Amino acid sequence: MKNILHITASPRCEASFSARFSQQIVERLLARAPGAVVVRRDFGRIGLAHIDEAYGHTLAGSWPQAADAYEQPGSLAQSERLICELEAADAVVIGTPMHNYTVPSVLKAWIDHVLRAHRSFALSAAGKTGLLADRPVHIAVASGGGYTGDGARQPDFLTPYLKAVFETIGIHALHFYALQHTVRGGETVSAGLREVESLLDCRLPLGSACS
């Protein structure tokens, strides 16, 4: 492993549960590949512009496709940079809150940039085919309420959406870590963290493999 792409999307930045746990995942990956380079994109802090008119017209076919998207106006160059970062990553780590049952808008903006027809996926009569190589993607999701397992009281559009997004571009090795009931604080949060840390021990053990 040479490159790790670490994306965070919480407006709470380093104080967020998803950012902190995703950093633990990065540290586990670095323990396995000490020489790996980590590219960090803290979109919760720096934001990310949405796709623009030139991007939309190009995908709609009303403007010609350029051989080099870096030379195109507007957000196509940004899209190309973000896709290249994803292509270069041997592993991807995402820390995100669940906002209104799905991804926050800044993570949706990143998705709109990297899901680009004729670049990260192809179109055919049979549907969409991913053009990127598969690689592991570890996704830490923090939610104030519960959306899976015992005590689930809210819908989850985030998990199936991200699965569909990554499968569209050819990435299937997704690993989710649910950090639930974060608004309850105290022992509820501590117990939840112990549970998800146990899952991390199974998937990316530091010592012996999980039994």
C-alpha positions in Angstrom: 0.0 0.0 0.0 1.5 3.3 -1.1 -1.4 5.9 -0.9 -4.3 6.4 1.5 -7.0 8.9 0.7 -8.6 10.2 3.9 -11.9 12.2 3.5 -13.8 13.9 6.4 -17.0 15.7 6.0 -18.1 16.9 9.5 -18.5 20.6 10.2 -17.3 19.7 13.7 -13.9 18.9 12.2 -11.6 17.1 14.6 -14.2 17.2 17.4 -16.5 14.9 15.5 -16.9 11.2 16.2 -16.6 10.3 12.6 -13.4 12.3 12.1 -11.7 10.8 15.2 -12.7 7.2 14.4 -11.7 7.5 10.7 -8.3 8.7 12.0 -8.0 5.4 14.0 -8.7 3.5 10.7 -5.9 5.5 9.0 -3.6 4.6 11.8 -4.4 0.9 11.5 -3.6 1.1 7.8 -0.4 2.9 8.4 0.6 0.3 10.9 0.4 -2.2 8.1 2.1 0.1 5.6 4.3 2.5 7.5 5.6 4.2 4.3 2.2 5.0 2.9 1.4 8.6 2.0 -1.9 10.0 3.4 -3.7 12.5 1.4 -6.3 14.2 3.7 -9.2 16.2 2.5 -11.2 17.8 5.3 -14.2 19.0 3.4 -16.1 19.7 6.6 -13.5 22.5 7.2 -12.6 23.8 3.8 -15.8 23.0 1.9 -16.1 22.0 -1.8 -17.7 23.9 -4.6 -20.5 22.2 -6.4 -20.3 21.3 -10.1 -21.0 24.2 -12.5 -22.5 25.0 -15.8 -19.5 23.9 -18.0 -19.5 20.5 -16.2 -23.2 20.1 -16.7 -23.2 21.0 -20.4 -20.2 18.7 -21.1 -21.9 15.7 -19.5 -25.1 16.5 -21.3 -23.2 16.4 -24.6 -24.0 20.0 -25.6 -20.3 20.8 -25.3 -17.6 18.7 -26.8 -15.7 16.2 -24.5 -12.1 17.3 -24.0 -9.2 14.9 -24.2 -7.8 16.7 -21.2 -10.3 17.8 -18.6 -7.7 19.9 -16.9 -8.0 22.3 -19.8 -11.8 22.6 -19.5 -13.3 25.6 -17.8 -14.9 25.6 -14.3 -15.3 22.5 -12.2 -14.2 19.9 -14.7 -10.6 20.5 -13.7 -11.6 20.1 -10.0 -13.5 16.9 -10.9 -10.4 15.6 -12.7 -8.1 16.3 -9.7 -10.5 14.5 -7.3 -10.9 11.5 -9.6 -7.1 11.3 -10.0 -6.7 11.3 -6.2 -9.2 8.5 -5.9 -7.5 6.5 -8.6 -4.1 6.9 -6.9 -5.4 5.7 -3.5 -4.8 2.1 -2.6 -7.3 2.5 0.2 -9.9 5.1 1.0 -11.1 6.2 4.5 -14.2 8.4 4.9 -15.4 9.9 8.1 -18.9 11.4 7.8 -21.9 12.3 9.9 -25.4 11.3 8.9 -27.3 14.4 8.1 -31.1 14.0 7.7 -30.7 10.3 7.1 -28.1 10.6 4.4 -24.7 12.1 3.6 -23.9 15.8 4.3 -24.1 18.1 1.3 -20.3 18.6 1.1 -19.8 14.8 0.7 -22.5 14.8 -1.9 -20.6 17.5 -3.8 -17.5 15.3 -3.8 -19.6 12.4 -5.1 -20.9 14.6 -7.9 -17.4 15.4 -8.9 -16.0 11.8 -8.9 -19.1 10.1 -10.5 -18.5 11.4 -14.0 -19.8 9.8 -17.1 -17.2 8.7 -19.6 -14.5 9.1 -16.9 -15.2 7.1 -13.8 -18.1 5.1 -15.4 -19.1 4.2 -18.9 -22.6 4.2 -20.3 -24.1 1.5 -22.5 -27.4 0.0 -23.4 -26.9 -2.4 -20.5 -26.4 0.4 -18.0 -23.5 1.9 -16.2 -20.1 0.2 -15.9 -17.4 1.2 -13.4 -14.1 2.3 -14.9 -12.1 2.4 -11.7 -10.2 -0.5 -10.1 -11.7 -1.9 -6.9 -10.0 -1.0 -3.6 -11.0 -1.1 0.1 -13.1 1.8 1.3 -13.6 2.2 5.1 -16.5 4.4 6.1 -17.1 5.7 9.6 -20.6 7.0 10.0 -21.7 9.0 13.1 -25.3 9.5 13.9 -27.1 11.1 16.8 -29.8 8.4 16.7 -29.9 4.7 15.9 -30.4 3.5 12.3 -29.2 -0.1 12.5 -29.4 -3.0 14.9 -31.2 -2.9 18.3 -32.7 0.5 19.0 -32.9 1.6 15.4 -35.5 4.4 15.2 -34.6 6.2 12.0 -34.2 5.4 8.3 -30.9 4.9 6.6 -30.5 6.3 3.1 -26.7 6.8 3.6 -25.5 3.2 3.5 -27.4 2.1 0.4 -26.6 5.3 -1.4 -22.8 5.1 -0.8 -22.9 1.4 -1.9 -24.7 2.4 -5.1 -22.3 5.3 -5.7 -19.1 3.3 -5.3 -20.4 0.3 -7.2 -21.2 2.6 -10.1 -17.5 3.4 -10.5 -16.3 -0.1 -9.9 -15.6 -0.1 -6.2 -17.2 -2.9 -4.2 -15.0 -3.5 -1.1 -16.9 -1.3 1.3 -16.6 -1.5 5.1 -19.0 0.5 7.3 -18.5 1.4 11.0 -21.7 2.7 12.7 -21.1 5.2 15.5 -24.7 5.6 16.7 -26.6 7.4 19.5 -23.9 10.0 19.8 -26.3 12.6 21.3 -26.9 10.4 24.4 -23.4 10.9 25.7 -21.9 9.1 28.7 -21.9 5.3 28.9 -24.1 4.9 25.8 -21.4 6.5 23.6 -18.6 4.7 25.4 -20.4 1.3 24.8 -21.0 2.2 21.2 -17.3 3.1 20.7 -16.2 -0.2 22.3 -18.4 -2.1 20.0 -17.2 -0.4 16.8 -13.6 -0.6 17.9 -14.1 -4.3 18.3 -15.3 -4.4 14.7 -12.2 -2.5 13.7 -10.0 -5.0 15.6 -11.6 -7.8 13.5 -11.2 -6.0 10.2 -7.8 -4.4 10.7 -6.2 -6.2 13.6 -3.0 -4.9 15.0 -2.0 -8.2 16.5 -3.6 -11.6 16.1 -6.6 -12.0 13.7 -10.1 -11.8 15.1 -11.5 -15.2 16.1 
